Amino acid sequence: MAFNTMHSSGNTGCVDFIIVSNRNILMIEKIFREAAAAPDVWSNHHFYVVYDSEEECKKLKNWVEQAREFMTLPQITTVLAAPENIKNVTALRAQALQQGNNPYVYFQDDDDPLPSGLERRMKMMDSHHWQAIYGITKTVSMRGQVIEEFPTLLQDDFICEPVKASRIFPTYAHPLAALFKRTLFNKVPLNDGKRYQMSGSNAFALRLFASGVQLHFLPDVIRTVRHHAGNNNGILASDEAHKLAMDIDTWMPLLEDPAVQTFHSNIAKGLKSGTITTYREIDGHIEAFLEGERFF
C-alpha cells in the first residue's frame, strides 16, 4: 500500500531517496524542511518514506498536503511496509527501491541531515562507468561538533585504499555512504533474503565490493551522522557486538578467500570475547592485514 503525493518524473539526473523510519513523523518533517529551504537543490528528486505503521503513513501524507501550501517540497511517496518485511530494514529499503525509477539512488537515514556532493557524483558517473561513488561519513554531536570521519584521511588522501579495505571487511566505510546507479541493483540485489541481526547493509556491501562492479571513493564528506542515544558512534555495546558476530557467521559462506575467511572468523571471536569493542579497532586490523603485518 502506498500513498503517492506526486509521481516521479524519472528525469535524467534525479535521485530516489530511500528512507526507512520507525519514529514519528517529526524526524521526517525535519528532513523535508531542510529540503524546502533549498528547492533549487532538492525539488527535482523523489523521496520514498517506508513505515511499518499505516497511521504514520497517513500522518506524513496529511502533513505533506498541508505543508505544500507554504513550502516547496520535493516529490514524496509514503510506503507501507509489507508484513514480511517489518523490522527488516534492508528488506524495507528494497521494497521502496522497487517503487522508484530515477537513475540514481541514495539511502537516507531519518535522523541524519541530507547528503553532500551528489551533483558532483552524478556528473562523474555520467562521464565514467562507475556504478557507485562513495565518500566519507562524518559523525557529529547534537551540537554539530565533529566526533569522527571515516574512512580516515591523511593530508587529503585516504590512509588505506578504501575499496581494497572494504573488500576485506565491510565496515571500513559506511556501507551506504554512496550515490548508487539504479542499474547496479540488477547485478547486486540490496536484499539477499537473509535476516541479519545488526546490519543487512554490511552484507550488501560485502557482496557489492566482491562483485567486480566499478566503484569509486572521493575524499569528501557525503554522509553526516548525528550522535545520540540511539546512535553510539561506532562503540559496540556487548549485545551489538554479539549481533555483529552473528551476522559474520551468516555471511561467512559468501567468502571465498581462505585468508579473508580467517580474518572474519577472528573478528567474530574478538567481538564475542570483548577484545574488539569499536569499529575503529576493526579498521586497525583491516589496515594491518593489507600492510601484511601481524594481526590479532
Beta strands, then each sheet from edge to edge (+ up, - down):
strand 1: 2-4
strand 2: 15-20
strand 3: 46-51
strand 4: 75-80
strand 5: 104-109
strand 6: 132-140
strand 7: 146-150
strand 8: 153-154
strand 9: 157-158
strand 10: 178-181
strand 11: 215-226
sheet 1: 1+ 4- 3- 2- 5- 10+ 6- 7+
sheet 2: 1+ 4- 3- 2- 5- 10+ 6- 11-
sheet 3: 8+ 9-
end
